[in-house]
Amino acid sequence: MFPIDLLDPLPDAVVRHALLPLRIVLGVIMLDSGLGKWRRGIAGTGRWFEGLGLPAPHALACWVATVETVCGALLIAGLLTPFAAAAVAVNMTVAAWVQKTRVHAPFQGGDVQGYELDIILAAAALTLAIAGAGPLSLDALLSR
């Protein structure tokens, strides 16, 4: 009935190429988030982190903005993907923990941003850290 039997595993080439949209979307989200922190001013992010009771909030704000910006760009390019994706996975896991424990525990729903998005982004990053960038990447080009 269907051109592809939904119960058969997809060919490896299809799976490897499916990493491209995952990598691009995650990279764009992270790059936009990091650049947004720089554009709006690190001081504001630092004050928000301080209000959450995080240690060294202004240094942490610089670190988070840098990780998001640099790793987002690396993910888009598919360069140093396991490193960039692992850094994003750690970043988003900490963000999820902070959101859950300090901002709105338990999840309040509605207009309030929950920690679910952070968990999804961490899982996507972990997938890329394990699987790599795929064949359409600078990592693949440089490994040839």
Secondary structure, DSSP 4 states (H G I P E B T S, - for coil): --SS-TTSPPPHHHHHHTHHHHHHHHHHHHHHHHHHHHHH-HHHHHHHHHHTT-SSHHHHHHHHHHHHHHHHHHHHHTSSHHHHHHHHHHHHHHHHHHIIIII-SS---TTS--SHHHHHHHHHHHHHHHH-S-SSSHHHHHH-
